[in-house]
């Protein structure tokens, strides 16, 4: 739960160029265009430089949802931010439905719960999002 208006949270999520300020430093972003989310905007993402993929914005519902298509690299599938207004703020959710593409990541996934690792990392991202929303811009 983020104690802010959906408009404030969405503004941060739609400012793709700001992701480098509140995501872990190990995740690097290169954004096409101005960095503001619109359908077709593409981000080249890398995790510690080794695992790379592209996320393309596929849908936007202002103050409610931003959807992405993952491809061209380590992951294939979809992801989306969703915002649900609740008393005291907005519930923020980042859901992914992806599969690993490279053979080595698929093998690693047999021994390591990649979903659990992703969920733990995203908890930190969501905490940092709260800080970013609270900071004046």
C-alpha positions in Angstrom: 0.0 0.0 0.0 1.3 3.4 -1.0 -0.1 6.3 1.0 -0.7 8.6 -2.0 -3.2 9.3 -4.7 -3.2 7.0 -7.7 -2.3 9.9 -9.9 0.9 10.5 -8.0 1.9 6.8 -8.1 1.0 6.5 -11.7 3.1 9.5 -12.5 6.2 7.9 -11.1 5.5 4.5 -12.8 4.9 6.2 -16.2 8.2 8.1 -15.9 10.3 5.2 -17.1 13.4 7.4 -17.1 13.1 7.7 -13.3 13.3 3.9 -12.8 17.1 4.1 -12.4 16.6 6.3 -9.4 14.4 3.9 -7.4 15.1 0.4 -8.7 18.1 -1.5 -7.4 21.4 -0.3 -9.0 22.0 -3.8 -10.4 19.0 -3.3 -12.8 20.0 -0.9 -15.6 17.5 0.7 -18.0 17.9 2.3 -21.4 14.7 3.9 -22.5 13.7 4.9 -26.1 12.1 8.3 -26.7 11.5 10.7 -23.8 11.2 8.1 -21.2 7.5 8.7 -20.6 5.4 5.5 -21.0 3.3 5.4 -24.1 2.3 2.4 -26.1 5.3 1.3 -28.1 7.9 2.8 -25.8 10.7 0.3 -25.4 13.2 -0.2 -22.5 16.3 -2.2 -22.8 16.9 -3.8 -19.3 19.9 -5.6 -17.9 20.4 -7.3 -14.6 24.0 -6.9 -13.5 24.9 -6.5 -17.2 24.6 -10.3 -17.8 20.9 -10.9 -18.2 19.3 -8.7 -20.8 15.8 -8.2 -22.3 13.5 -5.6 -23.8 10.2 -4.5 -22.2 7.8 -2.7 -24.6 4.7 -0.8 -23.3 1.6 -2.5 -24.8 -1.2 -0.8 -22.9 -1.8 2.1 -20.6 -4.9 3.0 -18.6 -4.1 6.3 -16.8 -3.9 6.0 -13.1 -4.8 2.3 -13.3 -2.4 0.1 -15.3 0.8 -0.1 -17.5 1.3 -3.3 -19.4 4.6 -4.6 -21.0 5.7 -7.3 -23.3 9.0 -8.9 -22.4 11.2 -10.3 -25.2 14.4 -10.0 -27.2 16.5 -11.6 -24.6 16.3 -13.5 -21.3 12.5 -13.4 -20.8 9.5 -13.9 -22.9 6.1 -13.0 -21.6 4.1 -10.1 -20.1 4.2 -7.9 -17.1 2.1 -5.1 -15.7 1.8 -2.5 -13.0 -1.8 -2.2 -11.6 -3.1 0.3 -9.2 -6.2 -0.2 -7.1 -7.5 2.7 -5.0 -8.2 1.8 -1.4 -8.8 3.7 1.8 -5.6 5.5 2.7 -3.9 5.2 -0.7 -3.4 2.9 -3.5 -2.4 -0.8 -3.7 0.4 -1.3 -6.2 1.0 -4.7 -7.9 3.6 -5.8 -10.4 2.7 -9.1 -12.0 4.8 -11.1 -14.4 3.9 -14.0 -16.6 7.3 -14.9 -18.2 9.4 -17.8 -19.1 13.2 -17.9 -19.4 14.6 -18.1 -22.9 18.3 -19.0 -22.5 19.1 -22.6 -21.8 21.2 -21.8 -18.8 18.5 -19.8 -17.1 16.0 -22.6 -17.8 18.4 -25.1 -16.1 19.0 -22.7 -13.2 15.2 -22.5 -12.7 15.2 -26.3 -12.0 17.3 -25.7 -8.9 16.4 -22.2 -7.8 12.9 -20.8 -7.3 13.3 -17.9 -9.7 9.7 -16.7 -8.9 10.5 -16.4 -5.2 13.7 -14.5 -5.9 11.8 -12.1 -8.2 9.1 -11.6 -5.6 11.7 -10.8 -2.9 13.4 -8.3 -5.2 10.1 -6.7 -6.2 9.2 -6.2 -2.5 12.4 -4.0 -2.3 11.4 -2.2 -5.5 7.9 -1.5 -4.1 9.4 -0.1 -0.9 11.7 2.2 -2.9 8.6 3.2 -5.0 7.0 4.4 -1.8 10.0 6.6 -1.0 10.1 7.9 -4.6 6.4 8.9 -4.5 6.8 10.6 -1.1 9.8 12.7 -2.4 8.9 16.1 -4.0 9.8 16.3 -7.6 
